[in-house]
């Protein structure tokens, strides 16, 4: 058997490995580029909460926001909504208890057996 035929399988594998190496090199280059672009943002992950808060700009108007009528109205509306939610929950609990306490089947059985009048 000629050596060319014996070596064909190895040549094919080498070509495949060279293609995969080229793809891996290209992928590495892309990942390095993405990392370098995001490097500054990734550095933020190492900072503490206090350091991050110190980097957030604040305006002098921010201190007066708590007294702003619009903010006060929104806060009151949210508190009112919370109160309505609580009332709704209580109402549904009461209705659920009434439904559980009122057993129509027991009443129908009592009427059927003659222990209670229809009505």
One Martini backbone bead per residue (centre of mass of N, CA, C, O) as a GRO file, in nm:
protein
  119
    1UNK     BB    1   0.097   0.036   0.023
    2UNK     BB    2   0.085   0.354  -0.008
    3UNK     BB    3   0.171   0.627   0.183
    4UNK     BB    4  -0.055   0.815   0.095
    5UNK     BB    5  -0.290   0.633   0.198
    6UNK     BB    6  -0.190   0.613   0.497
    7UNK     BB    7  -0.178   0.944   0.542
    8UNK     BB    8  -0.463   1.064   0.484
    9UNK     BB    9  -0.590   1.059   0.769
   10UNK     BB   10  -0.380   1.249   0.901
   11UNK     BB   11  -0.424   1.490   0.712
   12UNK     BB   12  -0.720   1.533   0.784
   13UNK     BB   13  -0.678   1.581   1.089
   14UNK     BB   14  -0.488   1.822   1.061
   15UNK     BB   15  -0.686   2.005   0.915
   16UNK     BB   16  -0.901   2.007   1.135
   17UNK     BB   17  -0.718   2.120   1.360
   18UNK     BB   18  -0.648   2.386   1.213
   19UNK     BB   19  -0.938   2.492   1.200
   20UNK     BB   20  -0.995   2.484   1.507
   21UNK     BB   21  -0.761   2.673   1.581
   22UNK     BB   22  -0.864   2.916   1.423
   23UNK     BB   23  -1.133   2.941   1.573
   24UNK     BB   24  -1.015   2.971   1.859
   25UNK     BB   25  -0.850   3.225   1.801
   26UNK     BB   26  -1.089   3.401   1.718
   27UNK     BB   27  -1.250   3.372   1.981
   28UNK     BB   28  -1.033   3.486   2.169
   29UNK     BB   29  -1.022   3.765   2.040
   30UNK     BB   30  -1.319   3.838   2.096
   31UNK     BB   31  -1.310   3.804   2.405
   32UNK     BB   32  -1.086   4.010   2.457
   33UNK     BB   33  -1.240   4.250   2.339
   34UNK     BB   34  -1.485   4.238   2.527
   35UNK     BB   35  -1.327   4.262   2.789
   36UNK     BB   36  -1.195   4.540   2.729
   37UNK     BB   37  -1.465   4.691   2.703
   38UNK     BB   38  -1.572   4.578   3.007
   39UNK     BB   39  -1.355   4.638   3.226
   40UNK     BB   40  -1.469   4.892   3.368
   41UNK     BB   41  -1.738   4.761   3.456
   42UNK     BB   42  -1.611   4.522   3.616
   43UNK     BB   43  -1.482   4.700   3.840
   44UNK     BB   44  -1.753   4.761   3.990
   45UNK     BB   45  -1.777   4.473   4.132
   46UNK     BB   46  -1.544   4.550   4.357
   47UNK     BB   47  -1.724   4.743   4.490
   48UNK     BB   48  -1.882   4.902   4.720
   49UNK     BB   49  -2.166   5.053   4.808
   50UNK     BB   50  -2.039   5.320   4.899
   51UNK     BB   51  -1.871   5.368   4.640
   52UNK     BB   52  -2.111   5.373   4.447
   53UNK     BB   53  -2.273   5.603   4.583
   54UNK     BB   54  -2.042   5.817   4.544
   55UNK     BB   55  -2.073   5.813   4.217
   56UNK     BB   56  -2.344   5.933   4.251
   57UNK     BB   57  -2.510   6.187   4.153
   58UNK     BB   58  -2.616   6.490   4.320
   59UNK     BB   59  -2.870   6.708   4.396
   60UNK     BB   60  -2.993   6.974   4.572
   61UNK     BB   61  -3.301   6.901   4.507
   62UNK     BB   62  -3.326   6.620   4.645
   63UNK     BB   63  -3.390   6.714   4.938
   64UNK     BB   64  -3.685   6.846   4.846
   65UNK     BB   65  -3.861   6.597   4.751
   66UNK     BB   66  -4.023   6.515   5.010
   67UNK     BB   67  -4.202   6.798   4.984
   68UNK     BB   68  -4.326   6.738   4.733
   69UNK     BB   69  -4.649   6.728   4.634
   70UNK     BB   70  -4.633   6.490   4.440
   71UNK     BB   71  -4.491   6.293   4.629
   72UNK     BB   72  -4.698   6.303   4.856
   73UNK     BB   73  -4.938   6.204   4.685
   74UNK     BB   74  -4.817   5.933   4.608
   75UNK     BB   75  -4.775   5.822   4.891
   76UNK     BB   76  -5.074   5.837   4.973
   77UNK     BB   77  -5.178   5.652   4.749
   78UNK     BB   78  -5.015   5.405   4.836
   79UNK     BB   79  -5.133   5.383   5.120
   80UNK     BB   80  -5.426   5.351   5.024
   81UNK     BB   81  -5.377   5.093   4.864
   82UNK     BB   82  -5.285   4.922   5.102
   83UNK     BB   83  -5.553   4.946   5.255
   84UNK     BB   84  -5.726   4.813   5.033
   85UNK     BB   85  -5.582   4.544   5.034
   86UNK     BB   86  -5.646   4.469   5.326
   87UNK     BB   87  -5.955   4.484   5.298
   88UNK     BB   88  -5.978   4.270   5.077
   89UNK     BB   89  -5.862   4.038   5.237
   90UNK     BB   90  -6.067   4.046   5.465
   91UNK     BB   91  -6.321   4.007   5.292
   92UNK     BB   92  -6.241   3.729   5.173
   93UNK     BB   93  -6.221   3.586   5.442
   94UNK     BB   94  -6.511   3.628   5.531
   95UNK     BB   95  -6.645   3.492   5.285
   96UNK     BB   96  -6.510   3.220   5.324
   97UNK     BB   97  -6.624   3.164   5.605
   98UNK     BB   98  -6.923   3.177   5.520
   99UNK     BB   99  -6.913   2.948   5.316
  100UNK     BB  100  -6.813   2.732   5.516
  101UNK     BB  101  -7.053   2.770   5.723
  102UNK     BB  102  -7.239   2.742   5.470
  103UNK     BB  103  -7.439   2.452   5.421
  104UNK     BB  104  -7.650   2.350   5.177
  105UNK     BB  105  -7.655   2.044   5.211
  106UNK     BB  106  -7.753   2.030   5.502
  107UNK     BB  107  -8.019   2.182   5.450
  108UNK     BB  108  -8.134   1.991   5.234
  109UNK     BB  109  -8.136   1.742   5.418
  110UNK     BB  110  -8.325   1.862   5.630
  111UNK     BB  111  -8.563   1.906   5.439
  112UNK     BB  112  -8.583   1.612   5.334
  113UNK     BB  113  -8.624   1.492   5.637
  114UNK     BB  114  -8.811   1.728   5.792
  115UNK     BB  115  -8.639   1.927   5.996
  116UNK     BB  116  -8.704   2.144   5.769
  117UNK     BB  117  -8.808   2.417   5.611
  118UNK     BB  118  -8.894   2.548   5.334
  119UNK     BB  119  -8.694   2.865   5.249
   0.00000   0.00000   0.00000
